[in-house]
């Protein structure tokens, strides 16, 4: 709420139309509050809805990793924290693409803006111009023949990854296969040939290859510096990219875990016996009612009363290695 209240309650220093996109907000109370704030202020806004059922269909994937079980391998766990976090977020890429559809939102902003305005600035949240800077931006944009504009972003005491502006006839779009937290905007900067620290960033074997240069590469101007409000995390905004990237990935993973928990809660019957989804269990020929489960448990209890509790060590035959601890297990285990 803080970003919208600041933006709406602070007297405007620029005259350009401002449009908000409420992108995949899973908390319906927060979404309602944000919409109420925007509607009360008479601000145009668009909602990109979040659906928990749709999210639940997005899998975790091992695609791109060197081997099965790589996330638990010594090869990965011996790496530094950044590498481990990068691999973990890569494994939940499909979930991030749906729940945090940053490039989908940017492209929607371009579709809306380019149909109505000379220039569209699909900026990240919490960014703003001062009055003098905005006057220079207007002058630069009115004089440039370029179809793209670069806005270096001042974040705390650091000049950070720039924001991008698009003229009405700019044809490039953000790659919607690049999830939040994984070079989603940098991919566009590289296509346009914009130099910066991202050119030296390391890439891992599970990363996507560098994008090819666009036919519009080099067709940009530097239009002015945009500022970003501080995050509220003490000291983080004055640090370089790596500490912020680690903090971002940790928050992404926390949000994915929260949403996964909501999926489980939505699929479990509170009146059911045990922590499982009866609809899923029935697909494997398992008991579909509490009564049937109770009957099987009763039968198992009677067998225990008759034969006693047994383990793999109680068997008469010994495994080939000569150890009773060894045993052969046959699926399914449901």
ABEGO torsion letter per residue (X at the ends): XAAAAAAAABBBABABBBBBBBBGBABAAAAAAAAAAAAAAGBBBBBBBBBAAAAAABBBBABGBABBGAAABAAAAABBAAAAAAAAAAAAAAAAAAABBAAAAAAAAAAAAAAABABBBBBBBGBBBBAAAAAAAAAAAAABABABBBBBBBBEABBBBBBBBBBAABABBBBAABBBGBGAAAAAAAAAGBBEAAAABBBBAABBBBBBBBAABGBBBBAEBBBBBBAGBBGAAABBAAAAAAAAAAAAAAAAAAAAAAAAAAABBAABBEBBBAAAAAAAGBBABAAAAAAAAAAAAAAAAAAEBBBAAABABBBAAGBAABBBBBOBAX
